[in-house]
């Protein structure tokens, strides 16, 4: 307990700075990029090849269930969670950082 009381200001400043850095890194890392990624281009190529193969063959295949709605909902939920995590990290980080600069009242 003495360690915390002795280095309280430093601990608050370090933890606030780390939380703010984490929030900024998470925000810019998870921000969607413009254009198509390599994974999306590869998925489109695979889908086009599967469509051409299915169109040329005469064998009947069972239809695959459509998972695109599930994936879209999953991705949107994941984006919302990262957005909320980033907001919480910014609030706590700035709160800890600002609290570390408040001077304690000295009783004389």
Steps between C-alpha positions, in 0.01 A plus 500: 500500500790733571631442149169611350478809721863592432477465120131578452556789262743308282273193490198709396698681230649181360170309501317797345760533227494126428120499476499799266768342280305173495182683399672692219675190367178297513305778330738544208560126466129416484399792277379357170726563207376630168476250215507124502747297699690206358280258693181646349648488150605137552153411633339660195733305269417172675127573481530578128693176437245297699219659298668418171564141607143458625363641175704269276438177691176307466509341847255633751645619825325583821461873551722648765330698774543875466731619778554851369237654730653330801849618405383857442326506837806347668734759344272789594478373859877465514547855369258638761684314778835643391348847477363473855830360628685789341262756652531344846881490474509867398274601789693303762839600359421869489335481843804336658735739326302807608461368854877465529542874443262603778695627798399348833373736766769556760377538858722742692 
